[in-house]
């Protein structure tokens, strides 16, 4: 299953993140090396949030990630939420659906 972990950042996130960025990225790359985290990054212009795409069996994986993320624990994230994402198109889609007549 795919899950999106969505962050809403505090207004001064860009100024405050440098102190926690290395630990945040370490956590992210460790999750990626376990095959859980597929893609992650901050929104641009404005930098007011982020999206992290997980492929895992349950929402417990992104929940654990958020609970231990230095950005969250240090208060750089106002709010976070997890959305189950039904993916239907693309090589990594969990439930690929092709148009009728398409192989």
C-alpha positions in Angstrom: 0.0 0.0 0.0 1.1 3.6 -0.5 0.8 6.2 2.2 1.4 9.9 2.0 2.8 11.6 5.1 2.0 15.3 4.8 3.6 18.0 6.9 2.5 21.6 7.5 5.5 23.7 8.6 5.7 26.6 11.0 6.2 30.0 9.3 9.9 30.2 10.2 10.7 26.7 9.1 13.3 27.7 6.5 15.3 29.6 9.2 15.1 26.9 11.8 15.6 23.7 9.9 19.4 23.7 9.6 19.9 22.6 13.2 17.7 19.5 12.6 18.2 18.8 8.9 21.1 16.3 9.2 19.2 14.1 11.6 16.0 14.4 9.6 17.8 13.3 6.4 19.5 10.5 8.2 16.1 9.2 9.4 14.7 9.6 5.8 17.6 7.7 4.1 17.4 4.9 6.7 13.7 4.5 5.9 14.5 4.6 2.2 17.2 1.9 2.6 14.6 -0.4 4.3 12.3 0.0 1.2 9.7 2.1 3.1 10.2 5.6 2.0 10.0 6.1 -1.8 10.2 9.8 -2.3 10.2 12.8 0.1 10.7 16.6 -0.1 9.5 20.0 0.9 7.0 22.0 -1.2 8.6 24.9 -3.0 7.6 28.6 -3.2 6.4 28.8 -0.5 8.2 26.2 1.7 5.2 25.6 3.8 5.0 21.8 4.0 6.3 18.5 2.7 5.1 15.2 1.3 6.7 11.9 2.0 5.6 8.8 0.0 5.8 5.4 1.7 5.2 2.0 0.4 4.5 -0.3 3.4 1.9 -2.7 4.8 0.3 -0.3 7.3 0.1 3.3 8.4 2.2 2.4 11.4 5.4 2.9 9.4 4.8 6.6 8.5 3.3 7.1 12.0 6.6 5.9 13.5 8.6 8.1 11.1 6.7 11.2 12.1 6.8 10.4 15.8 10.7 10.2 15.7 11.3 12.9 13.0 13.4 15.8 14.5 11.4 18.3 12.5 8.2 17.1 14.3 9.7 16.7 17.8 11.4 20.1 17.6 8.2 21.8 16.7 9.0 22.7 13.0 5.8 20.9 12.0 2.5 22.5 12.9 0.5 19.5 11.9 1.0 16.2 10.1 -1.4 13.7 8.7 -1.3 10.4 6.9 -3.4 9.6 3.8 -3.7 6.1 2.3 -3.2 6.6 -1.4 -4.8 4.3 -4.0 -2.3 4.3 -6.8 -3.6 3.2 -10.2 -1.1 4.3 -12.9 2.6 3.9 -13.1 5.2 1.1 -12.7 4.9 1.3 -8.9 1.1 1.4 -8.7 -0.4 -1.0 -6.1 -3.6 -1.4 -8.1 -2.8 -0.7 -11.7 -5.9 -0.1 -13.9 -5.5 0.1 -17.6 -8.0 1.4 -20.1 -10.1 -1.3 -21.7 -8.3 -3.1 -24.5 -4.8 -2.0 -23.2 -2.5 -4.8 -22.3 
